[in-house]
Amino acid sequence: MNPTTQTVTQRTIETDKAAETVRVVVVDDNQLRGSALGSSLKVGSDMTVTVAAPDGRLAHNDLFPADLVLLALGGRAVSALALGAEAVQRNPHSEVVFYCDDPDAPEVAAAGVLGITRIVPAQQMVPWLARAGVLLARGAFLRRAAAAAIAAAPLPPTLATVTEAPLRMPLPTAEMQFRESYIRFLLAQSGSRQEAAKRAGVPYRTMCEMIRKLGIGVA
């Protein structure tokens, strides 16, 4: 096998596996707390958890896109709000959860100004995450997968006559064809010209005249 081809194939496989993996990211300058949050998740073979510091070595490309993003507010590096915005930008279907241990921190106040109301007390994160974390992560992953599947689906083929008819069929002809189809439908449903005329809201003689001109025949 050509080495270049093999490399491209391997990269494609790795990309596909990444797309099929539920990704959880925890960003906290308190590494012990971040690790505890990551450990509270019941991770399966199809889920990865990455714990990083705001000023860590991991590039943002290694963190995002992610399905569940847990961000600590009020740390030494004031960057949680910016990271949250980037997470949503990279994956509009991601679930972002902020938490803090100091409700009076300036970054917490800034989050409130921005309309962020779901801020979990840090001491309650582990028990809450143990119950809700996997559900939130998988829910966000399913939204992302559904959007990708819909975007990848090719457009259905359409009838050429449907797209071309308005360009080549005169309006009077189109109206006559519609009128004929409508009258045929009324006659089939009504069983008589009188009933068809009543349903169409026209006089009986008018209905008979339209039937004659359209050449529909005796109902």
C-alpha positions as CSV (number, residue, x, y, z in Angstrom):
1,M,0.0,0.0,0.0
2,N,1.2,3.5,-0.8
3,P,2.5,5.1,2.5
4,T,0.8,8.4,1.7
5,T,-2.5,6.7,1.1
6,Q,-2.2,4.7,4.3
7,T,-1.5,7.9,6.2
8,V,-4.6,9.6,4.8
9,T,-6.7,6.5,5.5
10,Q,-5.5,6.3,9.1
11,R,-6.3,9.9,9.6
12,T,-9.8,9.4,8.1
13,I,-10.4,6.5,10.5
14,E,-9.2,8.5,13.5
15,T,-11.4,11.4,12.5
16,D,-14.4,9.1,12.1
17,K,-13.7,7.6,15.5
18,A,-13.5,11.1,17.1
19,A,-16.8,12.0,15.5
20,E,-18.4,8.9,17.0
21,T,-17.0,9.6,20.5
22,V,-18.9,11.5,23.3
23,R,-16.4,14.2,24.4
24,V,-16.4,15.7,27.9
25,V,-14.0,18.6,28.8
26,V,-13.4,19.9,32.3
27,V,-11.4,23.2,32.6
28,D,-10.4,24.1,36.2
29,D,-7.3,25.6,37.7
30,N,-7.9,23.3,40.7
31,Q,-6.6,20.1,39.2
32,L,-7.8,17.9,42.1
33,R,-11.3,19.2,41.8
34,G,-11.2,18.9,38.0
35,S,-10.1,15.3,38.3
36,A,-12.8,14.5,40.9
37,L,-15.4,15.9,38.5
38,G,-14.0,13.8,35.6
39,S,-14.0,10.7,37.9
40,S,-17.6,11.2,38.9
41,L,-18.7,10.5,35.3
42,K,-19.5,6.9,34.5
43,V,-17.4,6.8,31.3
44,G,-18.0,4.1,28.8
45,S,-15.9,3.0,25.9
46,D,-17.5,5.6,23.6
47,M,-16.8,8.5,25.9
48,T,-13.6,10.5,26.6
49,V,-13.0,12.9,29.5
50,T,-10.3,15.6,29.3
51,V,-9.3,17.6,32.4
52,A,-7.2,20.7,31.7
53,A,-6.1,23.9,33.4
54,P,-7.1,27.3,31.8
55,D,-3.5,28.1,31.1
56,G,-2.5,24.5,30.4
57,R,-0.5,23.1,27.5
58,L,-3.4,21.6,25.7
59,A,-4.4,23.7,22.7
60,H,-8.0,24.6,22.3
61,N,-8.0,22.4,19.2
62,D,-7.3,19.5,21.5
63,L,-10.2,20.5,23.8
64,F,-12.9,21.4,21.3
65,P,-15.3,20.5,19.8
66,A,-16.8,18.8,22.9
67,D,-20.3,17.7,23.9
68,L,-20.2,18.5,27.6
69,V,-18.0,21.4,28.8
70,L,-17.6,22.0,32.5
71,L,-16.0,25.4,33.3
72,A,-14.9,26.8,36.6
73,L,-15.7,30.5,37.2
74,G,-13.6,32.8,39.3
75,G,-10.2,31.0,39.0
76,R,-6.8,32.6,38.8
77,A,-7.0,32.7,35.0
78,V,-10.2,34.6,34.1
79,S,-11.1,32.7,30.9
80,A,-14.1,30.5,31.6
81,L,-16.5,32.8,29.8
82,A,-14.3,33.0,26.7
83,L,-13.9,29.3,26.7
84,G,-17.6,28.8,26.9
85,A,-18.1,31.0,23.9
86,E,-15.5,29.1,22.0
87,A,-17.0,25.8,22.9
88,V,-20.4,26.8,21.6
89,Q,-18.8,28.3,18.5
90,R,-17.0,25.1,17.7
91,N,-20.1,23.0,18.5
92,P,-23.4,24.8,18.7
93,H,-25.0,21.6,20.2
94,S,-22.7,21.4,23.1
95,E,-23.9,21.5,26.7
96,V,-21.9,24.1,28.7
97,V,-22.1,24.1,32.5
98,F,-20.4,26.8,34.7
99,Y,-19.6,26.2,38.4
100,C,-17.9,28.2,41.1
101,D,-16.9,28.2,44.8
102,D,-17.0,31.9,45.2
103,P,-20.3,33.5,44.2
104,D,-18.8,37.0,44.7
105,A,-16.0,36.5,42.2
106,P,-16.0,39.2,39.4
107,E,-16.2,36.5,36.7
108,V,-19.4,35.2,38.3
109,A,-20.9,38.7,38.3
110,A,-19.8,39.1,34.6
111,A,-21.6,35.8,33.8
112,G,-24.8,37.2,35.4
113,V,-24.6,40.3,33.3
114,L,-24.3,38.1,30.2
115,G,-27.5,36.3,31.2
116,I,-25.9,33.1,32.4
117,T,-28.1,31.8,35.2
118,R,-27.1,28.2,35.4
119,I,-24.1,28.4,37.7
120,V,-23.7,25.3,40.0
121,P,-22.1,25.6,43.4
122,A,-18.7,23.8,43.2
123,Q,-19.4,21.7,46.3
124,Q,-22.5,20.3,44.7
125,M,-21.0,19.5,41.3
126,V,-19.8,15.9,42.0
127,P,-23.1,14.5,43.2
128,W,-25.1,16.3,40.6
129,L,-22.7,15.3,37.8
130,A,-22.8,11.7,38.8
131,R,-26.5,11.7,38.0
132,A,-26.7,14.2,35.2
133,G,-23.3,14.3,33.5
134,V,-23.6,11.3,31.2
135,L,-27.2,12.2,30.2
136,L,-26.2,15.7,29.3
137,A,-23.1,14.5,27.4
138,R,-25.0,11.9,25.4
139,G,-27.9,14.3,24.7
140,A,-25.5,16.8,23.3
141,F,-23.7,14.2,21.3
142,L,-27.0,13.0,19.8
143,R,-27.8,16.5,18.7
144,R,-24.4,16.9,17.1
145,A,-24.7,13.5,15.4
146,A,-28.2,14.3,14.1
147,A,-27.2,17.6,12.7
148,A,-24.2,16.0,11.0
149,A,-26.3,13.3,9.5
150,I,-28.9,15.8,8.2
151,A,-26.2,18.0,6.7
152,A,-24.5,15.0,5.0
153,A,-27.7,13.6,3.4
154,P,-27.8,14.4,-0.3
155,L,-30.8,16.4,-1.6
156,P,-33.5,14.3,-3.1
157,P,-33.9,14.3,-6.9
158,T,-36.9,16.3,-8.1
159,L,-39.1,15.8,-11.1
160,A,-37.9,17.9,-14.0
161,T,-41.6,18.6,-15.0
162,V,-42.2,20.2,-11.6
163,T,-39.3,22.6,-11.8
164,E,-39.7,23.4,-15.5
165,A,-43.5,23.6,-15.8
166,P,-43.8,27.2,-14.5
167,L,-41.3,28.3,-17.1
168,R,-43.0,26.7,-20.1
169,M,-46.7,26.3,-19.2
170,P,-48.9,29.4,-19.7
171,L,-51.1,30.4,-16.8
172,P,-54.4,29.8,-18.5
173,T,-53.3,26.2,-19.3
174,A,-52.3,25.6,-15.7
175,E,-55.6,27.0,-14.4
176,M,-57.5,24.8,-16.8
177,Q,-55.6,21.7,-15.8
178,F,-56.2,22.5,-12.1
179,R,-59.9,23.2,-12.8
180,E,-60.3,19.8,-14.6
181,S,-58.5,17.9,-11.8
182,Y,-60.7,19.6,-9.2
183,I,-63.9,18.9,-11.0
184,R,-63.0,15.3,-11.6
185,F,-62.3,15.0,-7.9
186,L,-65.6,16.6,-6.9
187,L,-67.5,14.3,-9.3
188,A,-65.8,11.2,-7.9
189,Q,-66.5,12.2,-4.3
190,S,-70.1,13.5,-4.9
191,G,-71.5,10.9,-7.3
192,S,-73.7,13.5,-9.1
193,R,-73.3,16.8,-10.9
194,Q,-75.8,18.5,-8.5
195,E,-73.8,17.5,-5.5
196,A,-70.5,18.5,-7.2
197,A,-72.0,21.9,-8.0
198,K,-73.1,22.3,-4.4
199,R,-69.7,21.5,-3.1
200,A,-68.0,23.8,-5.6
201,G,-70.3,26.6,-4.7
202,V,-71.4,27.2,-8.3
203,P,-74.9,26.9,-10.0
204,Y,-75.8,23.5,-11.5
205,R,-75.8,24.8,-15.0
206,T,-72.4,26.4,-14.6
207,M,-71.0,23.0,-13.4
208,C,-72.6,21.3,-16.4
209,E,-71.1,23.8,-18.8
210,M,-67.6,23.5,-17.3
211,I,-67.9,19.7,-17.6
212,R,-68.9,20.0,-21.2
213,K,-66.0,22.4,-22.1
214,L,-63.4,20.3,-20.4
215,G,-64.7,17.2,-22.1
216,I,-64.9,15.2,-18.9
217,G,-68.0,13.4,-20.0
218,V,-71.1,12.2,-18.1
219,A,-70.5,11.7,-14.4
